[in-house]
């Protein structure tokens, strides 16, 4: 029995070389990577159906098995044929950063457990505020993704807004019910957050949208006033800086004014589109985001990071500490010399934390933000290209337009009835998944089913877009002949 889990230097070198070879193989075939591999669930489960291993196996043989069953069957998030959800493809420097982060195994919770990683996270928070023209005094924290970023922001909102009721100790008992306002297009993470915070989704007011899928400001005002008259406590407005359905950006300046008028917290869900506000040509669309009390962002979208990393920004570090600090003897800093050390465990819920900010820091250093912005612009241009192709095609219909990188459309074929159009588009999703060449999902706009293509991947080209439409046509025609 070995005295540790380490391999010999020679063994480790061989394992690392094998790993490098596997990585290079992924990139060698990336332009041809299928969007999906249609294996039955039972078959995939069978690959890993074994008792708890009590004896180890050869690491090289294990990597061969990983290639066969994991790498070669992975959903095509890296390549140009992924259009489902919001999958940005990652970048190579961040993959290296994640490997190095795991190697040194820092716990980014107390300064002296990861001095460099703590200062790097603080610096990435500063850079992020600069990117989106937020206050230079901003505090923030790296989290798992947009959903957690929203939960984090709304937790701070509840605790700070209700500080006079001492909710950290007393809870929400005996208070007027808090009400939260967002559009009908707002991400479901808001519903989940409101539930987890004890406010209850019954107090979440989803306001109708206008023809551009932006929140109806008049209906919002009327609902707030009605709730005040009914004895509720209007507490927070959630504005969309790019919805996941259509990329719609609410009138954030107007929402900030309404929040101020009614003395409410203003949270912006920028998980999908917030970082695109850094582009000069789109900055005006985001006017008012800089007035938010908290902002949710997602770096594994427009910063092209591998999963998982999101970010919550608030106007200063103090409100984070007010929400999350809890004295604990084994975390006490009383005996440490008084410096400007920042302890993330005093500013966030988690104690054990991976050093997520490192890959963002390395990406920005390696590529420079201008190059990342150039990839943002390219993705936006490709979306406009897709919209034009659809609008000019006799067998497709464009169902929404936005300033961002989402296009919603339908396959209409030729001489199909309205009922046939509905049926064929619903049938396309499972049929395309089975086909596997491209991966795309659907959504509903005002109750109508549509195909939804999200174009956030620095590896896409106009050829990728043409291929998407060609594959959809091919699969749709096969469905029509069945």
C-alpha positions in Angstrom: 0.0 0.0 0.0 1.4 3.4 -1.0 2.0 6.1 1.6 0.0 8.7 -0.4 -2.2 8.9 -3.5 0.6 10.4 -5.6 2.0 8.8 -8.6 5.7 8.7 -9.3 7.0 11.7 -11.3 7.5 9.4 -14.3 4.0 8.0 -14.0 2.4 11.4 -13.6 4.3 12.7 -16.6 2.8 9.9 -18.7 -0.7 10.5 -17.4 -0.4 14.2 -18.1 0.9 13.5 -21.6 -2.1 11.2 -22.2 -4.4 13.9 -20.9 -2.8 16.5 -23.2 -3.3 14.1 -26.2 -7.0 13.7 -25.3 -7.5 17.5 -25.1 -5.7 18.0 -28.5 -8.0 15.4 -30.1 -11.0 17.4 -28.9 -9.8 20.5 -30.6 -8.6 18.7 -33.7 -12.2 17.7 -34.5 -14.0 20.7 -33.1 -15.3 22.1 -36.4 -17.0 18.7 -37.1 -18.3 18.1 -33.5 -21.9 17.0 -33.6 -24.3 18.9 -31.4 -25.7 15.7 -29.7 -25.2 12.0 -29.5 -28.4 10.0 -29.3 -27.7 7.2 -26.9 -30.6 5.8 -24.9 -30.5 6.6 -21.2 -30.3 3.0 -20.2 -27.3 2.5 -22.4 -25.4 5.5 -20.9 -26.3 4.3 -17.4 -24.9 0.8 -18.2 -21.5 2.3 -19.0 -21.1 3.3 -15.3 -23.2 0.6 -13.7 -20.7 -1.2 -11.4 -20.1 -1.8 -7.7 -18.0 0.6 -5.6 -14.4 0.0 -6.8 -12.2 -1.3 -3.9 -9.1 -1.7 -6.0 -7.6 0.8 -8.4 -7.0 0.4 -12.1 -4.3 1.6 -14.5 -4.6 5.4 -15.0 -3.8 5.2 -18.7 -6.5 2.5 -19.3 -8.9 4.7 -17.3 -8.2 7.6 -19.5 -8.9 5.4 -22.6 -12.2 4.5 -21.1 -13.0 8.1 -20.3 -12.3 9.0 -23.9 -14.6 6.4 -25.2 -17.5 6.9 -22.8 -17.3 10.5 -21.7 -15.3 12.7 -24.2 -16.5 11.0 -27.4 -20.1 11.0 -26.3 -20.2 14.5 -24.8 -22.9 17.0 -25.9 -21.2 19.3 -28.4 -20.8 22.4 -26.2 -17.4 23.3 -27.6 -18.2 23.2 -31.3 -20.1 25.4 -33.7 -23.3 23.2 -33.8 -24.7 24.0 -30.3 -27.6 26.4 -30.3 -29.6 25.2 -27.2 -29.9 27.1 -23.9 -26.9 29.5 -23.5 -23.7 27.5 -24.2 -20.6 29.6 -24.9 -18.0 26.9 -25.7 -15.4 27.9 -23.1 -11.9 28.9 -24.0 -8.5 27.2 -23.8 -6.8 29.5 -21.3 -9.6 29.0 -18.9 -9.3 25.2 -19.2 -5.7 25.5 -18.3 -6.6 27.9 -15.4 -9.1 25.3 -14.0 -6.4 22.6 -14.2 -3.9 24.8 -12.3 -6.6 25.9 -9.8 -7.4 22.3 -9.0 -3.6 21.5 -8.7 -2.9 24.1 -6.0 -6.3 23.5 -4.4 -6.9 26.9 -2.7 -9.9 27.5 -0.6 -11.0 31.1 -1.6 -12.8 31.8 1.7 -10.2 33.4 4.1 -7.3 35.6 2.9 -4.6 33.5 4.5 -5.9 30.3 2.8 -5.5 31.8 -0.6 -3.9 35.2 -0.6 -3.3 35.5 -4.4 -6.7 34.0 -5.2 -8.5 36.4 -2.8 -6.8 39.4 -4.4 -7.4 38.1 -7.9 -11.2 37.7 -7.1 -11.3 41.3 -5.7 -9.5 42.5 -8.9 -12.0 40.6 -11.2 -14.9 42.2 -9.3 -13.2 45.6 -10.0 -12.7 44.8 -13.6 -16.3 43.6 -14.0 -17.7 46.8 -12.6 -15.5 48.6 -15.1 -16.8 46.5 -17.9 -20.4 47.4 -17.3 -19.9 51.0 -16.1 -21.0 50.2 -12.5 -19.9 52.0 -9.5 -16.1 51.7 -8.7 -17.1 51.1 -5.1 -18.8 47.9 -6.0 -18.5 44.8 -3.9 -19.1 41.3 -5.3 -18.6 37.6 -5.2 -18.0 34.8 -7.7 -20.8 32.2 -7.6 -21.8 29.1 -9.6 -23.9 30.8 -12.2 -26.8 33.2 -13.0 -29.3 31.5 -10.8 -27.1 31.7 -7.8 -26.1 35.2 -8.6 -29.8 36.2 -8.5 -30.4 34.4 -5.2 -27.3 36.2 -3.8 -28.5 39.6 -4.9 -32.0 39.1 -3.7 -30.7 37.8 -0.4 -28.8 41.0 0.1 -31.9 42.9 -1.0 -34.1 41.3 1.5 -31.7 41.6 4.4 -30.8 45.3 3.7 -34.3 46.4 2.8 -35.6 44.8 6.0 -32.8 45.7 8.3 -35.1 47.7 10.5 -37.1 44.5 11.1 -33.9 42.6 12.0 -34.8 39.8 9.6 -31.5 38.1 10.0 -32.6 37.1 13.5 -36.4 37.5 13.5 -37.2 36.2 10.1 -40.2 37.5 8.2 -42.7 36.8 10.9 -45.3 39.5 11.7 -44.3 41.7 8.8 -46.4 42.8 5.9 -45.9 40.5 3.0 -43.1 41.6 0.7 -43.9 41.8 -3.0 -41.4 41.4 -5.9 -42.0 42.6 -9.5 -40.6 41.4 -12.8 -41.8 40.8 -16.3 -43.5 37.6 -17.6 -40.2 37.0 -19.5 -37.9 37.0 -16.4 -35.9 33.9 -15.7 -37.3 31.2 -13.4 -34.4 31.7 -11.0 -36.3 34.7 -9.6 -39.2 32.4 -8.7 -36.9 29.9 -7.0 -35.1 32.7 -5.1 -38.3 34.2 -3.8 -39.4 30.8 -2.6 -36.0 30.1 -0.9 -36.0 33.5 0.8 -39.4 32.8 2.5 -41.2 35.5 0.5 -43.2 33.1 -1.4 -43.9 33.0 -5.2 -47.5 34.1 -4.4 -46.0 37.5 -3.8 -44.1 37.5 -7.1 -45.9 39.8 -9.5 -45.1 38.9 -13.1 -46.0 41.9 -15.2 -47.1 41.6 -18.9 -44.7 42.7 -21.6 -45.1 44.9 -24.6 -44.7 43.9 -28.3 -40.9 43.9 -27.8 -41.2 41.6 -24.7 -40.2 44.4 -22.4 -42.0 44.9 -19.1 -45.1 47.1 -19.3 -44.2 50.1 -17.2 -47.8 51.3 -16.7 -49.0 48.0 -15.6 -46.0 47.8 -13.2 -46.9 51.1 -11.6 -50.6 50.1 -11.3 -49.7 46.8 -9.6 -47.3 48.5 -7.1 -50.0 51.0 -6.2 -52.6 48.3 -5.9 -50.4 46.3 -3.6 -49.7 49.3 -1.4 -53.4 49.9 -1.0 -54.0 46.2 -0.2 -51.5 46.3 2.7 -48.5 44.6 1.0 -44.9 45.9 1.2 -43.5 46.4 -2.4 -39.8 45.5 -1.9 -38.0 44.8 -5.1 -38.1 45.3 -8.9 -36.2 42.8 -11.1 -35.2 44.3 -14.4 -34.0 42.2 -17.4 -30.7 43.1 -19.1 -31.5 40.5 -21.8 -34.0 37.8 -21.4 -33.1 34.2 -22.2 -36.2 33.8 -24.5 -35.7 36.7 -26.8 -32.8 38.9 -25.5 -35.2 41.7 -24.6 -33.7 44.5 -22.5 -36.2 46.3 -20.2 -36.2 50.0 -19.8 -33.8 49.9 -16.9 -33.6 53.7 -16.4 -37.4 53.8 -16.0 -37.4 50.8 -13.6 -34.7 52.5 -11.5 -36.9 55.6 -11.3 -39.9 53.6 -10.3 -37.8 51.7 -7.7 -36.6 55.0 -6.3 -40.1 56.6 -6.3 -41.5 53.7 -4.2 -38.3 53.3 -2.1 -37.7 49.8 -3.4 -34.6 47.7 -4.2 -33.6 47.5 -7.9 -32.0 44.2 -9.0 -30.9 43.6 -12.6 -30.8 40.1 -14.0 -27.9 40.5 -16.4 -27.0 36.8 -16.5 -27.7 36.5 -20.2 -27.0 40.0 -21.6 -25.4 42.2 -18.9 -21.8 41.9 -20.1 -22.7 42.9 -23.7 -23.4 46.4 -22.3 -19.6 46.9 -22.5 -20.0 47.3 -26.3 -20.2 51.0 -27.1 -22.8 50.5 -29.8 -25.2 48.8 -27.3 -24.4 50.9 -24.2 -27.5 53.1 -24.6 -29.8 50.0 -24.6 -28.6 49.4 -21.0 -29.0 52.9 -19.6 -30.0 52.6 -16.0 -28.2 49.4 -15.2 -25.6 51.4 -13.4 -28.3 52.5 -11.0 -29.0 49.0 -9.8 -28.6 48.0 -6.2 -27.5 44.5 -7.3 -26.7 42.9 -10.6 -26.5 39.2 -11.5 -24.0 38.2 -14.2 -22.9 35.0 -15.8 -19.3 34.6 -17.0 -19.8 31.2 -18.7 -21.9 33.1 -21.2 -20.4 36.3 -22.8 -16.9 35.9 -21.2 -16.7 32.5 -22.8 -15.8 30.7 -19.6 -16.1 27.0 -19.0 -18.7 26.0 -16.4 -19.2 27.1 -13.7 -18.9 30.8 -12.9 -21.3 33.6 -12.2 -21.0 36.9 -10.4 -23.1 39.1 -8.1 -22.3 42.8 -7.9 -23.7 45.1 -5.2 -23.0 48.8 -4.6 -20.4 48.3 -1.9 -18.8 45.5 0.2 -20.6 46.6 3.4 -24.0 45.3 2.3 -22.5 41.9 1.6 -21.0 41.7 5.0 -24.2 42.9 6.7 -26.1 40.1 5.0 -23.7 37.2 5.4 -21.3 37.8 8.4 -21.6 35.4 11.3 -19.1 35.3 14.1 -17.5 31.8 14.5 -14.7 31.0 16.9 -12.7 29.0 14.4 -12.9 31.8 11.8 -12.1 34.6 14.2 -9.6 37.1 12.9 -9.1 39.0 16.3 -5.5 37.6 16.7 -4.5 38.5 13.1 -2.7 41.7 12.4 -5.1 44.5 11.3 -4.7 44.9 7.5 -6.8 45.4 4.5 -7.4 41.7 4.1 -10.8 40.9 2.8 -12.4 37.6 4.1 -14.9 36.2 1.6 -16.5 34.0 4.2 -17.7 37.2 5.9 -19.2 38.4 2.6 -20.9 35.3 1.3 -22.9 32.2 2.3 -20.3 29.6 1.3 -17.3 28.7 3.4 -15.5 26.3 1.2 -15.1 27.9 -2.2 -13.2 27.1 -5.3 -11.1 29.9 -6.8 -13.4 30.6 -9.7 -12.1 34.0 -10.5 -8.7 32.7 -11.5 -9.8 31.6 -15.0 -11.5 34.9 -15.7 -8.3 36.7 -14.6 -6.2 34.5 -16.8 -8.6 34.9 -19.8 -8.6 38.7 -19.5 -4.8 38.8 -19.2 -4.2 36.3 -22.1 -6.7 37.6 -24.6 -7.4 41.2 -23.5 -11.0 42.4 -23.1 -10.9 44.0 -26.6 -10.5 40.5 -28.2 -13.3 39.2 -26.1 -15.5 42.1 -27.1 -14.6 41.3 -30.8 -16.0 37.8 -30.2 -19.2 39.3 -28.7 -19.6 41.5 -31.8 -19.0 38.6 -34.1 -21.7 36.5 -32.4 -24.2 39.5 -32.6 -23.4 39.8 -36.3 -23.9 36.1 -36.9 -27.3 36.4 -35.2 -28.3 39.3 -37.5 -27.1 37.1 -40.4 -29.3 34.2 -39.2 -32.3 36.6 -38.9 -31.8 37.8 -42.5 -31.5 34.3 -43.8 -34.7 33.3 -42.1 -36.5 36.5 -43.2 -35.6 35.8 -46.8 -36.3 32.1 -46.8 -39.7 30.9 -48.1 -39.8 28.0 -45.6 -38.9 29.8 -42.4 -40.6 32.5 -40.3 -38.8 34.9 -37.9 -40.8 35.2 -34.7 -38.7 37.7 -32.7 -35.8 40.0 -33.0 -33.5 41.4 -30.4 -30.3 43.4 -30.1 -28.6 40.3 -28.6 -27.7 36.8 -29.8 -31.0 35.0 -29.8 -33.3 34.3 -32.7 -36.7 32.7 -32.4 -38.2 31.3 -35.6 -40.4 28.5 -37.1 -40.0 26.1 -39.9 -43.1 26.7 -42.2 -42.2 24.5 -45.1 -44.3 25.0 -48.2 -48.1 24.6 -48.5 -48.3 23.6 -44.8 -51.5 24.5 -42.8 -51.3 26.4 -39.6 -51.9 23.2 -37.6 -49.2 21.4 -39.6 -46.7 24.2 -38.9 -47.3 23.9 -35.1 -47.0 20.1 -35.2 -43.8 20.0 -37.3 -42.0 22.5 -35.1 -42.8 20.6 -32.0 -41.7 17.3 -33.7 -38.5 19.0 -34.8 -36.9 19.2 -31.3 -36.8 15.4 -30.6 -36.1 14.6 -34.3 -33.1 17.0 -34.3 -31.8 15.6 -31.1 -32.0 12.1 -32.5 -30.3 13.3 -35.7 -27.5 14.9 -33.6 -25.8 17.1 -36.2 -27.0 20.3 -34.5 -28.5 20.8 -31.0 -31.3 23.4 -30.7 -34.2 23.8 -28.3 -37.6 25.5 -28.4 -39.5 27.9 -26.2 -42.9 29.6 -26.2 -43.6 33.2 -27.1 -47.0 34.3 -26.0 -48.1 30.7 -25.9 -46.8 29.8 -29.3 -44.1 27.2 -29.7 -40.9 28.4 -31.6 -37.4 27.2 -32.3 -34.8 29.2 -30.4 -31.2 29.6 -31.5 -28.7 31.1 -29.1 -25.4 32.1 -30.8 -22.7 32.6 -28.1 -19.7 30.7 -29.3 -16.5 32.3 -30.6 -16.0 29.3 -32.9 -19.1 29.9 -35.0 -19.0 31.3 -38.6 -21.6 32.0 -41.3 -21.0 28.5 -42.5 -22.2 27.3 -39.1 -25.4 29.3 -39.5 -26.0 28.0 -43.1 -25.5 24.4 -41.8 -28.0 24.9 -39.0 -30.8 25.9 -41.5 -29.8 23.1 -43.9 -30.0 20.5 -41.2 -33.4 21.8 -39.9 -34.7 21.7 -43.5 -33.5 18.2 -44.0 -34.9 16.8 -40.8 -38.2 18.7 -41.3 -38.6 17.3 -44.8 -38.1 13.8 -43.5 -40.7 14.4 -40.8 -43.1 15.6 -43.5 -42.7 12.4 -45.5 -43.5 10.1 -42.5 
